[in-house]
């Protein structure tokens, strides 16, 4: 997707290991988000950022942390991966709050074995 | 607790048919209702959105109908095509910077 890149696209990791997913944007948008997508649950917000070093929790934040040291990069870390964190993770960006649509990245498929 | 309830889970229509996907919400503070379209292996993409001060919005073959009193909104796809086969998500937000998504509808349009 233009302007937003997620890496890696696929990852397999072992239970108990830390994992970091990266989201990079070239749109200079203020807001960045991490969602997970699971069958039967749709998309659920993990964490979001409203500026450099400004982050907040979403509805499913347990076991995850984030960092944003530059406008263009938003990192999601699974501190100690569990099988329940097997999912597809999407990053999204937005220029403003609430009434603006998101632009999503192409996703990272994470499998925890 | 699902803030936005979406139905049906899956839908199969013939080419040219009009699939309808429904969403319902409880929080009357929601004031922005977008629909997203997702193809396999891709992220969701904004399709169309509506605000509660209008009852209908059309963009090309896609129409949102909004019923504020019933707290429901729906997506209609006119003259559906096989290329419309995708998963569709409704969502709702207030100016709190968080969107709540429905669970998705997998649409298949048969040629």
gemmi code that builds the backbone of each chain (N, CA, C; Angstrom):
import gemmi

chains = {
    "A": [
        ("UNK", (0.847, -1.190, 0.000), (0.000, 0.000, 0.000), (0.884, 1.242, 0.000)),
        ("UNK", (0.526, 2.176, -0.850), (1.346, 3.355, -1.009), (1.486, 4.106, 0.307)),
        ("UNK", (2.737, 4.445, 0.672), (2.956, 5.291, 1.820), (3.069, 4.573, 3.148)),
        ("UNK", (2.830, 3.301, 3.183), (2.920, 2.582, 4.452), (3.450, 1.178, 4.196)),
        ("UNK", (4.465, 0.812, 4.919), (5.144, -0.467, 4.720), (5.270, -1.191, 6.039)),
        ("UNK", (4.921, -2.462, 6.033), (5.085, -3.291, 7.227), (6.166, -4.336, 6.972)),
        ("UNK", (6.948, -4.606, 8.012), (7.948, -5.662, 7.905), (8.110, -6.390, 9.233)),
        ("UNK", (8.367, -7.703, 9.186), (8.347, -8.531, 7.978), (6.911, -8.801, 7.523)),
        ("UNK", (6.732, -9.417, 6.377), (5.397, -9.790, 5.915), (4.940, -11.095, 6.556)),
        ("UNK", (5.879, -11.963, 6.823), (5.576, -13.233, 7.469), (6.663, -13.524, 8.494)),
        ("UNK", (6.230, -14.138, 9.614), (7.220, -14.531, 10.611), (6.699, -15.714, 11.406)),
        ("UNK", (7.591, -16.655, 11.637), (7.298, -17.773, 12.526), (8.274, -17.680, 13.682)),
        ("UNK", (7.755, -17.739, 14.892), (8.613, -17.608, 16.059), (8.189, -18.624, 17.111)),
        ("UNK", (9.066, -18.816, 18.080), (8.772, -19.789, 19.128), (8.166, -19.109, 20.353)),
        ("UNK", (7.349, -19.849, 21.050), (6.753, -19.356, 22.287), (7.836, -18.876, 23.248)),
        ("UNK", (7.600, -17.715, 23.830), (8.517, -17.173, 24.820), (9.560, -16.223, 24.267)),
        ("UNK", (9.677, -16.129, 22.963), (10.684, -15.230, 22.377), (10.076, -13.845, 22.143)),
        ("UNK", (10.885, -12.800, 22.223), (10.390, -11.463, 21.880), (10.355, -11.287, 20.364)),
        ("UNK", (9.383, -10.533, 19.907), (9.223, -10.286, 18.476), (8.900, -8.814, 18.277)),
        ("UNK", (9.519, -8.210, 17.274), (9.222, -6.810, 16.956), (8.777, -6.701, 15.509)),
        ("UNK", (7.631, -6.049, 15.332), (7.100, -5.755, 14.002), (7.262, -4.262, 13.743)),
        ("UNK", (7.536, -3.944, 12.480), (7.811, -2.554, 12.143), (6.788, -2.018, 11.163)),
        ("UNK", (6.418, -0.771, 11.396), (5.547, -0.056, 10.470), (6.252, 1.242, 10.088)),
        ("UNK", (6.379, 1.492, 8.799), (7.049, 2.680, 8.295), (6.121, 3.422, 7.353)),
        ("UNK", (5.980, 4.745, 7.560), (5.112, 5.537, 6.693), (5.891, 6.686, 6.079)),
        ("UNK", (5.462, 7.079, 4.897), (6.088, 8.211, 4.211), (5.095, 9.356, 4.027)),
        ("UNK", (3.951, 9.284, 4.714), (2.891, 10.288, 4.551), (2.959, 11.411, 5.579)),
        ("UNK", (3.835, 11.289, 6.542), (3.967, 12.290, 7.612), (2.668, 12.443, 8.413)),
        ("UNK", (1.897, 11.344, 8.514), (0.673, 11.388, 9.305), (0.993, 11.342, 10.789)),
        ("UNK", (0.175, 12.027, 11.557), (0.424, 12.102, 12.993), (0.051, 10.806, 13.712)),
        ("UNK", (-1.049, 10.188, 13.268), (-1.575, 9.046, 14.002), (-1.167, 7.725, 13.352)),
        ("UNK", (-0.750, 6.800, 14.186), (-0.408, 5.456, 13.736), (-1.021, 4.458, 14.705)),
        ("UNK", (-1.404, 3.294, 14.152), (-2.155, 2.304, 14.921), (-1.629, 0.897, 14.632)),
        ("UNK", (-1.776, 0.038, 15.614), (-1.566, -1.389, 15.414), (-2.860, -2.126, 15.742)),
        ("UNK", (-3.304, -2.928, 14.778), (-4.479, -3.777, 14.942), (-4.070, -5.233, 14.745)),
        ("UNK", (-4.842, -6.118, 15.339), (-4.728, -7.526, 14.999), (-6.046, -7.994, 14.412)),
        ("UNK", (-5.943, -8.910, 13.461), (-7.138, -9.420, 12.800), (-7.237, -10.912, 13.015)),
        ("UNK", (-8.347, -11.333, 13.582), (-8.576, -12.744, 13.864), (-9.974, -13.134, 13.413)),
        ("UNK", (-10.145, -14.330, 12.892), (-11.478, -14.782, 12.470), (-12.487, -14.669, 13.609)),
        ("UNK", (-13.635, -14.114, 13.299), (-14.692, -13.974, 14.299), (-14.555, -12.762, 15.194)),
        ("UNK", (-13.442, -12.056, 15.072), (-13.222, -10.868, 15.915), (-13.046, -9.599, 15.102)),
        ("UNK", (-12.883, -9.707, 13.823), (-12.630, -8.513, 13.025), (-11.270, -7.938, 13.359)),
        ("UNK", (-11.201, -6.627, 13.397), (-9.959, -5.921, 13.700), (-10.060, -5.331, 15.097)),
        ("UNK", (-9.059, -5.572, 15.896), (-9.057, -5.053, 17.259), (-7.792, -4.230, 17.499)),
        ("UNK", (-7.979, -3.082, 18.124), (-6.889, -2.147, 18.339), (-5.980, -2.614, 19.475)),
        ("UNK", (-4.683, -2.624, 19.207), (-3.705, -3.026, 20.218), (-3.142, -1.789, 20.921)),
        ("UNK", (-2.516, -0.923, 20.150), (-1.973, 0.341, 20.646), (-2.071, 1.367, 19.533)),
        ("UNK", (-1.999, 2.620, 19.893), (-1.912, 3.645, 18.889), (-0.985, 4.765, 19.348)),
        ("UNK", (-0.601, 5.594, 18.408), (0.288, 6.711, 18.704), (-0.279, 7.983, 18.091)),
        ("UNK", (-0.219, 9.062, 18.859), (-0.697, 10.350, 18.365), (0.434, 11.363, 18.224)),
        ("UNK", (1.645, 10.859, 18.218), (2.811, 11.704, 18.002), (4.058, 10.985, 18.472)),
        ("UNK", (5.212, 11.580, 18.173), (6.471, 10.974, 18.601), (6.481, 10.833, 20.121)),
        ("UNK", (6.721, 9.635, 20.561), (6.781, 9.258, 21.983), (5.438, 9.364, 22.694)),
        ("UNK", (4.366, 9.599, 21.962), (3.026, 9.654, 22.553), (2.234, 8.438, 22.098)),
        ("UNK", (1.972, 7.531, 23.031), (1.245, 6.318, 22.690), (0.179, 6.038, 23.742)),
        ("UNK", (-0.765, 5.191, 23.369), (-1.813, 4.812, 24.316), (-2.298, 3.412, 23.979)),
        ("UNK", (-2.967, 2.801, 24.958), (-3.411, 1.424, 24.801), (-4.748, 1.344, 24.086)),
        ("UNK", (-4.926, 0.231, 23.366), (-6.206, -0.095, 22.784), (-6.889, -1.171, 23.602)),
        ("UNK", (-7.845, -1.855, 22.989), (-8.654, -2.815, 23.737), (-7.967, -4.145, 24.005)),
        ("UNK", (-6.886, -4.468, 23.274), (-6.217, -5.758, 23.469), (-4.719, -5.548, 23.626)),
        ("UNK", (-4.309, -4.729, 24.554), (-2.911, -4.326, 24.673), (-2.050, -5.263, 25.530)),
        ("UNK", (-2.656, -6.137, 26.302), (-1.867, -7.004, 27.187), (-0.896, -7.865, 26.388)),
        ("UNK", (0.378, -7.853, 26.818), (1.404, -8.652, 26.159), (2.098, -7.944, 25.016)),
        ("UNK", (1.696, -6.706, 24.772), (2.279, -5.919, 23.678), (2.813, -4.588, 24.212)),
        ("UNK", (3.865, -4.104, 23.588), (4.335, -2.748, 23.847), (4.670, -2.102, 22.512)),
        ("UNK", (4.720, -0.776, 22.515), (4.998, -0.045, 21.282), (6.002, 1.057, 21.562)),
        ("UNK", (6.613, 1.520, 20.475), (7.486, 2.686, 20.584), (7.430, 3.478, 19.291)),
        ("UNK", (7.548, 4.770, 19.452), (7.566, 5.647, 18.291), (8.593, 6.751, 18.560)),
        ("UNK", (9.781, 6.564, 18.030), (10.863, 7.519, 18.241), (10.976, 8.509, 17.084)),
        ("UNK", (10.338, 8.177, 15.960), (10.315, 9.074, 14.811), (8.908, 9.080, 14.235)),
        ("UNK", (8.540, 10.154, 13.584), (7.198, 10.254, 13.012), (6.894, 9.083, 12.094)),
        ("UNK", (7.893, 8.637, 11.340), (7.637, 7.653, 10.300), (7.629, 6.204, 10.767)),
        ("UNK", (8.105, 5.917, 11.972), (8.230, 4.526, 12.410), (7.440, 4.245, 13.688)),
        ("UNK", (6.717, 3.127, 13.660), (5.932, 2.705, 14.831), (6.200, 1.214, 15.007)),
        ("UNK", (6.796, 0.847, 16.121), (7.196, -0.530, 16.371), (6.245, -1.197, 17.357)),
        ("UNK", (5.920, -2.436, 17.060), (5.102, -3.250, 17.968), (5.959, -4.408, 18.446)),
        ("UNK", (6.057, -4.563, 19.776), (6.854, -5.637, 20.352), (5.975, -6.574, 21.164)),
        ("UNK", (6.111, -7.852, 20.871), (5.520, -8.886, 21.693), (6.606, -9.304, 22.669)),
        ("UNK", (6.391, -9.007, 23.916), (7.473, -9.138, 24.891), (7.898, -10.597, 25.080)),
        ("UNK", (6.946, -11.486, 25.094), (7.211, -12.928, 25.208), (6.078, -13.627, 24.472)),
        ("UNK", (6.315, -13.964, 23.222), (5.240, -14.416, 22.341), (4.532, -15.665, 22.875)),
        ("UNK", (3.211, -15.671, 22.720), (2.395, -16.832, 23.081), (1.581, -17.264, 21.867)),
        ("UNK", (1.077, -18.478, 21.904), (0.318, -19.001, 20.760), (-0.936, -18.176, 20.499)),
        ("UNK", (-1.479, -17.555, 21.548), (-2.681, -16.730, 21.375), (-2.387, -15.445, 20.598)),
        ("UNK", (-1.119, -15.146, 20.398), (-0.746, -13.970, 19.628), (-0.495, -14.296, 18.149)),
        ("UNK", (-0.715, -15.545, 17.785), (-0.734, -15.897, 16.364), (-1.885, -15.143, 15.708)),
        ("UNK", (-1.567, -14.350, 14.703), (-2.577, -13.466, 14.129), (-1.984, -12.768, 12.908)),
        ("UNK", (-2.824, -11.984, 12.261), (-2.350, -11.063, 11.236), (-2.389, -9.664, 11.841)),
        ("UNK", (-1.261, -8.990, 11.777), (-1.138, -7.668, 12.387), (-1.115, -6.602, 11.296)),
        ("UNK", (-1.950, -5.605, 11.495), (-2.020, -4.501, 10.547), (-1.644, -3.199, 11.230)),
        ("UNK", (-0.854, -2.439, 10.520), (-0.568, -1.072, 10.910), (-1.476, -0.161, 10.092)),
        ("UNK", (-1.901, 0.930, 10.665), (-2.711, 1.913, 9.949), (-2.228, 3.305, 10.305)),
        ("UNK", (-2.460, 4.239, 9.379), (-2.097, 5.630, 9.611), (-3.292, 6.525, 9.325)),
        ("UNK", (-3.286, 7.690, 9.938), (-4.375, 8.636, 9.746), (-3.853, 10.042, 9.973)),
        ("UNK", (-4.348, 10.995, 9.172), (-3.869, 12.367, 9.370), (-4.493, 13.058, 10.565)),
        ("UNK", (-5.649, 12.546, 11.024), (-6.351, 13.221, 12.088), (-7.110, 12.249, 12.945)),
        ("UNK", (-7.968, 12.787, 13.754), (-8.603, 12.030, 14.808), (-10.034, 11.683, 14.443)),
        ("UNK", (-10.434, 10.439, 14.720), (-11.837, 10.056, 14.688), (-12.494, 10.023, 13.326)),
        ("UNK", (-12.676, 11.176, 12.686), (-13.502, 11.220, 11.492), (-12.711, 11.086, 10.203)),
        ("UNK", (-11.476, 10.684, 10.303), (-10.687, 10.430, 9.114), (-10.554, 8.924, 8.931)),
        ("UNK", (-10.608, 8.477, 7.695), (-10.385, 7.062, 7.439), (-8.935, 6.697, 7.628)),
        ("UNK", (-8.723, 5.420, 7.827), (-7.372, 4.904, 7.952), (-6.839, 4.475, 6.596)),
        ("UNK", (-5.505, 4.489, 6.479), (-4.820, 3.768, 5.421), (-4.077, 2.622, 6.089)),
        ("UNK", (-4.374, 1.413, 5.656), (-3.766, 0.233, 6.255), (-2.567, -0.238, 5.452)),
        ("UNK", (-1.618, -0.850, 6.152), (-0.548, -1.571, 5.499), (-1.034, -2.930, 5.028)),
        ("UNK", (-0.138, -3.701, 4.445), (-0.503, -5.006, 3.886), (-0.486, -6.135, 4.907)),
        ("UNK", (-0.045, -5.842, 6.105), (-0.138, -6.827, 7.171), (1.103, -7.664, 7.366)),
        ("UNK", (1.238, -8.188, 8.587), (2.277, -9.153, 8.941), (1.583, -10.380, 9.507)),
        ("UNK", (1.824, -11.524, 8.880), (1.259, -12.772, 9.395), (2.262, -13.378, 10.356)),
        ("UNK", (1.882, -13.436, 11.635), (2.767, -13.959, 12.680), (2.228, -15.283, 13.191)),
        ("UNK", (3.096, -16.267, 13.199), (2.741, -17.572, 13.749), (3.666, -17.867, 14.921)),
        ("UNK", (3.066, -18.159, 16.072), (3.846, -18.497, 17.267), (3.676, -19.993, 17.524)),
        ("UNK", (4.797, -20.736, 17.474), (4.714, -22.197, 17.616), (5.300, -22.661, 18.949)),
    ],
    "B": [
        ("UNK", (-16.859, -7.471, 24.514), (-18.152, -6.974, 24.063), (-17.977, -6.311, 22.689)),
        ("UNK", (-18.727, -6.806, 21.729), (-18.615, -6.278, 20.383), (-19.388, -4.973, 20.289)),
        ("UNK", (-18.681, -3.875, 19.997), (-19.328, -2.566, 19.919), (-20.157, -2.425, 18.649)),
        ("UNK", (-19.718, -3.102, 17.599), (-20.436, -3.050, 16.322), (-20.703, -4.490, 15.883)),
        ("UNK", (-21.966, -4.799, 15.677), (-22.357, -6.156, 15.300), (-22.680, -6.194, 13.814)),
        ("UNK", (-22.033, -7.114, 13.106), (-22.142, -7.181, 11.651), (-22.727, -8.516, 11.225)),
        ("UNK", (-23.584, -8.460, 10.204), (-24.164, -9.682, 9.646), (-24.461, -9.471, 8.166)),
        ("UNK", (-24.495, -10.546, 7.372), (-24.157, -11.918, 7.754), (-22.647, -12.131, 7.777)),
        ("UNK", (-22.227, -13.278, 8.216), (-20.807, -13.611, 8.233), (-20.296, -13.871, 6.823)),
        ("UNK", (-21.140, -14.469, 5.996), (-20.774, -14.716, 4.610), (-22.003, -14.565, 3.727)),
        ("UNK", (-21.738, -14.298, 2.464), (-22.810, -13.970, 1.532), (-22.370, -14.387, 0.129)),
        ("UNK", (-23.258, -15.077, -0.570), (-22.991, -15.476, -1.951), (-24.117, -14.952, -2.827)),
        ("UNK", (-23.756, -14.218, -3.871), (-24.756, -13.678, -4.786), (-24.315, -13.937, -6.212)),
        ("UNK", (-25.288, -13.881, -7.111), (-24.991, -13.974, -8.536), (-24.562, -12.608, -9.050)),
        ("UNK", (-23.769, -12.608, -10.090), (-23.388, -11.358, -10.750), (-24.640, -10.559, -11.087)),
        ("UNK", (-24.583, -9.256, -10.790), (-25.726, -8.392, -11.033), (-26.659, -8.259, -9.841)),
        ("UNK", (-26.521, -9.138, -8.860), (-27.351, -9.063, -7.669), (-26.945, -7.894, -6.774)),
        ("UNK", (-27.723, -7.694, -5.707), (-27.474, -6.579, -4.785), (-27.251, -7.143, -3.388)),
        ("UNK", (-26.008, -7.447, -3.059), (-25.736, -7.915, -1.687), (-25.926, -6.776, -0.686)),
        ("UNK", (-26.448, -7.119, 0.474), (-26.664, -6.149, 1.546), (-25.996, -6.666, 2.808)),
        ("UNK", (-25.171, -5.827, 3.405), (-24.472, -6.176, 4.641), (-24.944, -5.203, 5.719)),
        ("UNK", (-25.284, -5.743, 6.866), (-25.884, -4.939, 7.927), (-24.983, -4.814, 9.140)),
        ("UNK", (-25.046, -3.644, 9.772), (-24.321, -3.423, 11.022), (-25.213, -2.695, 12.008)),
        ("UNK", (-25.028, -3.008, 13.281), (-25.791, -2.373, 14.350), (-24.848, -1.958, 15.463)),
        ("UNK", (-25.204, -0.895, 16.147), (-24.361, -0.389, 17.226), (-25.241, 0.066, 18.366)),
        ("UNK", (-24.643, 0.242, 19.544), (-25.388, 0.700, 20.712), (-24.986, 2.105, 21.158)),
        ("UNK", (-23.728, 2.439, 20.964), (-23.209, 3.702, 21.494), (-23.674, 4.874, 20.629)),
        ("UNK", (-24.564, 5.680, 21.153), (-25.110, 6.791, 20.375), (-24.100, 7.922, 20.197)),
        ("UNK", (-22.956, 7.814, 20.834), (-21.908, 8.814, 20.641), (-21.123, 8.599, 19.348)),
        ("UNK", (-21.266, 7.436, 18.740), (-20.587, 7.206, 17.463), (-21.073, 8.231, 16.446)),
        ("UNK", (-20.120, 8.812, 15.707), (-20.528, 9.830, 14.740), (-19.825, 9.717, 13.391)),
        ("UNK", (-19.216, 8.588, 13.143), (-18.566, 8.363, 11.851), (-18.586, 6.873, 11.583)),
        ("UNK", (-19.075, 6.508, 10.397), (-19.327, 5.090, 10.105), (-18.740, 4.755, 8.736)),
        ("UNK", (-17.521, 4.232, 8.726), (-16.896, 3.851, 7.456), (-17.099, 2.369, 7.144)),
        ("UNK", (-16.953, 2.049, 5.880), (-16.899, 0.663, 5.410), (-15.546, 0.447, 4.754)),
        ("UNK", (-14.984, -0.732, 5.036), (-13.700, -1.098, 4.457), (-13.866, -2.374, 3.628)),
        ("UNK", (-13.074, -2.447, 2.572), (-13.055, -3.607, 1.677), (-11.664, -4.230, 1.767)),
        ("UNK", (-11.618, -5.541, 1.929), (-10.332, -6.211, 2.049), (-10.250, -7.403, 1.104)),
        ("UNK", (-9.215, -7.403, 0.275), (-8.933, -8.539, -0.591), (-7.893, -9.430, 0.077)),
        ("UNK", (-7.880, -10.719, -0.267), (-6.931, -11.643, 0.379), (-5.496, -11.158, 0.279)),
        ("UNK", (-4.794, -11.210, 1.402), (-3.396, -10.817, 1.435), (-3.155, -9.325, 1.460)),
        ("UNK", (-4.206, -8.546, 1.543), (-4.087, -7.093, 1.556), (-4.685, -6.521, 2.831)),
        ("UNK", (-4.327, -5.281, 3.112), (-4.957, -4.602, 4.221), (-6.313, -4.047, 3.806)),
        ("UNK", (-7.174, -3.779, 4.771), (-8.464, -3.161, 4.457), (-8.268, -1.797, 3.813)),
        ("UNK", (-9.173, -1.446, 2.911), (-9.116, -0.150, 2.239), (-10.449, 0.557, 2.420)),
        ("UNK", (-10.391, 1.822, 2.733), (-11.614, 2.600, 2.932), (-12.430, 2.630, 1.643)),
        ("UNK", (-13.704, 2.276, 1.779), (-14.592, 2.179, 0.623), (-15.534, 3.378, 0.559)),
        ("UNK", (-16.206, 3.622, 1.642), (-17.210, 4.687, 1.721), (-17.499, 4.924, 3.187)),
        ("UNK", (-17.913, 6.143, 3.533), (-18.203, 6.451, 4.928), (-19.383, 7.399, 5.008)),
        ("UNK", (-20.054, 7.388, 6.159), (-21.228, 8.238, 6.348), (-21.211, 8.820, 7.751)),
        ("UNK", (-21.827, 9.981, 7.893), (-22.017, 10.588, 9.198), (-23.514, 10.585, 9.514)),
        ("UNK", (-23.902, 10.606, 10.775), (-25.293, 10.366, 11.144), (-26.269, 11.481, 10.784)),
        ("UNK", (-25.789, 12.554, 10.188), (-26.714, 13.618, 9.808), (-27.336, 13.390, 8.422)),
        ("UNK", (-26.943, 12.300, 7.758), (-27.558, 11.943, 6.471), (-28.043, 10.504, 6.538)),
        ("UNK", (-29.042, 10.178, 5.726), (-29.624, 8.841, 5.777), (-29.091, 7.923, 4.680)),
        ("UNK", (-28.436, 8.508, 3.680), (-27.931, 7.686, 2.592), (-26.763, 8.385, 1.919)),
        ("UNK", (-25.805, 7.569, 1.493), (-24.680, 8.105, 0.733), (-24.318, 7.117, -0.361)),
        ("UNK", (-24.118, 7.645, -1.575), (-23.771, 6.791, -2.709), (-22.419, 7.184, -3.270)),
        ("UNK", (-21.631, 6.171, -3.590), (-20.391, 6.398, -4.326), (-20.270, 5.271, -5.345)),
        ("UNK", (-20.543, 5.620, -6.573), (-20.533, 4.605, -7.627), (-21.597, 3.561, -7.376)),
        ("UNK", (-21.206, 2.296, -7.337), (-22.176, 1.209, -7.115), (-22.392, 0.913, -5.629)),
        ("UNK", (-21.708, 1.626, -4.757), (-21.793, 1.377, -3.322), (-22.662, 2.426, -2.642)),
        ("UNK", (-23.588, 1.959, -1.808), (-24.506, 2.841, -1.097), (-24.530, 2.461, 0.373)),
        ("UNK", (-24.428, 3.460, 1.241), (-24.658, 3.244, 2.670), (-26.047, 3.800, 2.992)),
        ("UNK", (-26.826, 2.990, 3.684), (-28.084, 3.460, 4.255), (-27.916, 3.536, 5.760)),
        ("UNK", (-28.392, 4.632, 6.341), (-28.172, 4.853, 7.771), (-29.506, 5.133, 8.452)),
        ("UNK", (-29.799, 4.400, 9.516), (-31.023, 4.575, 10.286), (-30.625, 4.922, 11.719)),
        ("UNK", (-30.630, 6.220, 12.007), (-30.141, 6.677, 13.308), (-31.022, 6.181, 14.456)),
        ("UNK", (-32.325, 6.186, 14.265), (-33.227, 5.788, 15.352), (-33.085, 4.305, 15.683)),
        ("UNK", (-32.801, 3.501, 14.662), (-32.630, 2.066, 14.883), (-31.190, 1.712, 15.221)),
        ("UNK", (-30.295, 2.666, 15.113), (-28.869, 2.456, 15.335), (-28.345, 1.332, 14.438)),
        ("UNK", (-28.672, 1.466, 13.156), (-28.248, 0.471, 12.179), (-27.771, 1.175, 10.915)),
        ("UNK", (-26.853, 0.541, 10.228), (-26.437, 1.032, 8.920), (-26.071, -0.160, 8.056)),
        ("UNK", (-26.195, 0.028, 6.764), (-25.984, -1.099, 5.866), (-25.275, -0.652, 4.590)),
        ("UNK", (-24.613, -1.615, 3.984), (-23.914, -1.406, 2.714), (-24.648, -2.188, 1.634)),
        ("UNK", (-24.964, -1.502, 0.535), (-25.578, -2.141, -0.617), (-24.604, -2.025, -1.788)),
        ("UNK", (-24.440, -3.109, -2.517), (-23.576, -3.072, -3.699), (-24.451, -3.333, -4.914)),
        ("UNK", (-24.648, -2.317, -5.707), (-25.496, -2.425, -6.895), (-24.749, -3.131, -8.022)),
        ("UNK", (-25.502, -3.913, -8.818), (-24.928, -4.578, -9.988), (-23.585, -5.235, -9.619)),
        ("UNK", (-23.609, -6.101, -8.634), (-22.366, -6.677, -8.127), (-21.613, -7.464, -9.208)),
        ("UNK", (-20.297, -7.415, -9.100), (-19.398, -8.046, -10.070), (-18.470, -9.030, -9.344)),
        ("UNK", (-17.942, -10.010, -10.077), (-17.003, -10.945, -9.433), (-15.830, -10.243, -8.758)),
        ("UNK", (-15.396, -9.103, -9.301), (-14.311, -8.335, -8.700), (-14.660, -7.716, -7.364)),
        ("UNK", (-15.946, -7.726, -6.997), (-16.361, -7.221, -5.683), (-16.186, -8.280, -4.604)),
        ("UNK", (-15.833, -9.501, -5.001), (-15.632, -10.581, -4.025), (-14.495, -10.196, -3.090)),
        ("UNK", (-14.813, -10.080, -1.831), (-13.863, -9.574, -0.832), (-14.516, -9.704, 0.531)),
        ("UNK", (-13.775, -9.323, 1.550), (-14.349, -9.229, 2.893), (-14.626, -7.767, 3.190)),
        ("UNK", (-15.799, -7.504, 3.729), (-16.223, -6.138, 4.019), (-16.383, -5.963, 5.533)),
        ("UNK", (-15.837, -4.865, 6.019), (-15.930, -4.534, 7.435), (-16.647, -3.205, 7.608)),
        ("UNK", (-17.601, -3.179, 8.521), (-18.126, -1.891, 8.944), (-17.355, -1.442, 10.184)),
        ("UNK", (-17.447, -0.173, 10.492), (-16.753, 0.366, 11.655), (-17.507, 1.584, 12.159)),
        ("UNK", (-17.188, 1.975, 13.374), (-17.789, 3.160, 13.959), (-16.767, 3.826, 14.861)),
        ("UNK", (-16.868, 5.140, 14.956), (-15.937, 5.852, 15.838), (-16.590, 7.110, 16.402)),
        ("UNK", (-16.030, 7.567, 17.486), (-16.285, 8.902, 17.981), (-14.941, 9.615, 17.974)),
        ("UNK", (-14.938, 10.867, 18.274), (-13.682, 11.595, 18.159), (-12.758, 11.288, 19.330)),
        ("UNK", (-12.563, 10.002, 19.512), (-11.670, 9.537, 20.568), (-10.509, 8.789, 19.975)),
        ("UNK", (-10.427, 8.834, 18.672), (-9.304, 8.250, 17.979), (-9.325, 6.732, 17.942)),
        ("UNK", (-10.429, 6.111, 18.277), (-10.494, 4.662, 18.163), (-11.691, 4.239, 17.326)),
        ("UNK", (-11.412, 3.390, 16.357), (-12.476, 2.799, 15.572), (-12.822, 1.431, 16.151)),
        ("UNK", (-14.092, 1.097, 16.108), (-14.556, -0.233, 16.477), (-15.055, -0.900, 15.203)),
        ("UNK", (-14.516, -2.071, 14.923), (-14.830, -2.767, 13.682), (-15.826, -3.901, 13.920)),
        ("UNK", (-16.653, -4.155, 12.912), (-17.461, -5.361, 12.904), (-16.581, -6.563, 12.616)),
        ("UNK", (-17.188, -7.746, 12.662), (-16.420, -8.978, 12.511), (-16.187, -9.379, 11.052)),
        ("UNK", (-16.768, -8.643, 10.124), (-16.489, -8.882, 8.716), (-17.517, -9.764, 8.029)),
        ("UNK", (-17.716, -9.514, 6.737), (-18.591, -10.323, 5.886), (-17.811, -10.728, 4.650)),
        ("UNK", (-17.735, -12.027, 4.422), (-17.059, -12.529, 3.239), (-18.066, -12.616, 2.094)),
        ("UNK", (-17.869, -11.806, 1.071), (-18.779, -11.754, -0.068), (-18.177, -12.488, -1.262)),
        ("UNK", (-18.964, -13.367, -1.856), (-18.587, -14.044, -3.095), (-19.627, -13.720, -4.149)),
        ("UNK", (-19.178, -13.186, -5.280), (-20.062, -12.896, -6.392), (-19.765, -13.912, -7.498)),
        ("UNK", (-20.757, -14.704, -7.796), (-20.597, -15.786, -8.781), (-20.858, -15.259, -10.185)),
        ("UNK", (-19.942, -15.534, -11.119), (-20.121, -15.014, -12.492), (-21.393, -15.552, -13.156)),
    ],
}
model = gemmi.Model(1)
for chain_id, residues in chains.items():
    chain = gemmi.Chain(chain_id)
    for i, (resn, *xyz) in enumerate(residues, 1):
        res = gemmi.Residue()
        res.name, res.seqid = resn, gemmi.SeqId(i, " ")
        for name, pos in zip(("N", "CA", "C"), xyz):
            atom = gemmi.Atom()
            atom.name, atom.element = name, gemmi.Element(name[0])
            atom.pos, atom.b_iso = gemmi.Position(*pos), 0.0
            res.add_atom(atom)
        chain.add_residue(res)
    model.add_chain(chain)
structure = gemmi.Structure()
structure.add_model(model)
structure.setup_entities()
